[in-house]
Amino acid sequence: MSAVNRRNLPFPPAERAQDERNTGVILLADSDASRCAALGQVLRRKGYAVRRVCDGATALDIVPDRTVDLVLADAGIPDLDQLREVLRGSGAQPGIPLVLLTSNVQEEIEADDYLVRPFSNRELMARVATHVRMSRLCADREETLKRQVRQFETLLTQIPMGIFIADSNFRVREANKVAIAAFGEIPGGLIGRDLSEVIRHVWQERYADEILAIFHHTVETGEAWAARERGERRRDSGLKEYFEWRVDRIPLADGGLGVVCYFRNVGERRRAEQNANLLASIVESSEDAIVSKNLNGRILSWNRGAEHVFGYSADEAVGQQIEMLIPPDRLQEEPHIITRMKRGERVEHFETVRLRKDGRRINVSLTISPLRDANGRIVGASKVARDVTARVRQEQELQRANRALERANADLQHFAWSASHDLQEPLRMVAIYSELLRRKFAGQLGATGDEYIGYTVLGAKRMENLLRNLRTYTHVSTLAAPAEEVDTAAIFSRTLQNLAAAIEANGAKIECGTLPKVRIYEFQLEQIFLNLIANALRYRTDAVPEIAVAAERRGNDWLFSVRDNGIGIEPKFHDQIFGVFKRLHGAADYSGTGMGLAICQRAIERAGGRIWVESAPNRGSTFYFTVPAAA
């Protein structure tokens, strides 16, 4: 007994060609090997694909794959009953025809047909051809039905609208995912539920009654019903929803009639239309010019803002080329903009010059975006133009004022530098000769004369210090932030050496933690440490001065602190002390020029940092300042 699987078995070339002519596949089952072989040869000569087996059990392994068109079986093979049951098929699955080869037609063995031995080849081939053709027709009908069912299921599940079917008793038979989601949480589920109960669960009584009346009318008369954009408020959520829907009568599989309802939520479309109307209103009311054009530069739309900015009415502008707004010396900008639009790029805040209808040139800021059609293709550009002529003029005036101020500052700095330098020499002569007067005539001019000479010497020295500090202040004001890095520890050590005499005279105790490398000029950092520590020694109490210097990393900066136990500062003066020549005490009480902290502040700000103080009277002071860290 022999059989051939048309899809999986490696047919010889002749048999493969015969099978492609749709001659059929036959399973031949006979326990007599020689007889089975002879029949197989006859069938193969007629173009059939044949596979032989010797019992029903072996045949059972072949037929489930549905590649066999006909089974020819000897009535006496083992396991024939089991094979016959499988060949009958089940449900919608059609069976495979069974033709029994028998010597006794009276045998009570159920089959689709019989061939009683002896039979001729012509009779064999006629029976085989008939059953193979019928088997193919049944298989084709089965495949067609399956395909239609799959198409229906795909349509039902994938279509972007809700669909549900109810029978004449208004029981929900079918519903797709969109419909189930639209009805929401229905106790007990949707399928099999009474439609009137479901409708009343979702909608208000009045609207539910209206819908059910329409459904009844359609079932009874067959008349379809359609509603466009009906808006109603849901009972379960309180939200108002907008639907368009249609009801048709439909025959059901059991022979009865029912209704099919198609519906679509159009709330998003309605909101989109409202948004579009709102956007159109905004565009029309905008003071900016909003213009659209195609890729050839032809103007498609023109709002009121464009009329105001460029002077043309919509009737004058729409349909014209955008080049009418572009000065001749800037015409090369338009091809560049169109090229960027075709690439899908956006141009933002492009400032240029455009022409008004009256020929006046105006400064505009352009934001240009690609315009796409429904398929996503770029078909043009949308342009927002803002008249910035007034702002450009203000900026130009400001730039001119800044340049004038820079020149004035440069002149002032030059004057301050020259004055502080040139006044040093005559001031030094005043100081020298005042000192000589005190030495030579001390005691000869009386107490009053000695006092006046002392005032003269002291004033000359204070003026000399002021001029020196003024020159330092001017110098640090003209330097930008440096690129080099400096070792803070080395500079602090040098500062202590310069203040060694004052430190020893005051018996001061100075503590210092680990100091980093920072980005600042060496002389500026030395001036900062020098002034802060000198102030801590100068503004002391009767207690031994204690000064602590520390640094910690804060992001991209180092935060330095210089803490002392001096007389402290009133909080209301914390900002004033950094001003030029600002002093909180008289020269008779504490020496100084009032410029030390101003120099510190200017040097730190030029380096990219800031300085501040935390202090209270009789509680000491802590000066904090930041400096950019080294790379």
Secondary structure, DSSP 8 states (H G I E B T S, - for coil): -B---TTTS---HHHHHHHHTT--EEEEE-S-HHHHHHHHHHHHHTT-EEEEESSHHHHHTTGGGS--SEEEEETT-TTHHHHHHHHT-BTTB----EEEEES-TTS----SEEEESS--HHHHHHHHHHHHHHHHHHHHHHHHHHHHHHHHHHHHHHSSSEEEEEETT-BEEEE-HHHHHHH---TT-STTSBHHHHHHHHB-HHHHHHHHHHHHHHHHH---EEEEEEEEEBTTT--EEEEEEEEEEEE-TTS-EEEEEEEEE-HHHHHHHHHHHHHHHHHHH-SSEEEEEETT-BEEEE-HHHHHHH---HHHHTTSBGGGGS-GGGTTHHHHHHHHHHTT--EEEEEEEEE-TTS-EEEEEEEEEEEE-TTS-EEEEEEEEEE-HHHHHHHHHHHHHHHHHHHHHHHHHHHHHHHHHHTHHHHHHHHHHHHHHHHHHTTTSHHHHHHHHHHHHHHHHHHHHHHHHHHHHHHHHT----SS-EEHHHHHHHHHHHTHHHHHHHT-EEEE----EESS-HHHHHHHHHHHHHHHHHS--SS--EEEEEEEEETTEEEEEEEE-SS---GGGTTGGGSTT--SS-TTTS---S-HHHHHHHHHHHHT--EEEEE-TTS-EEEEEEEEB--
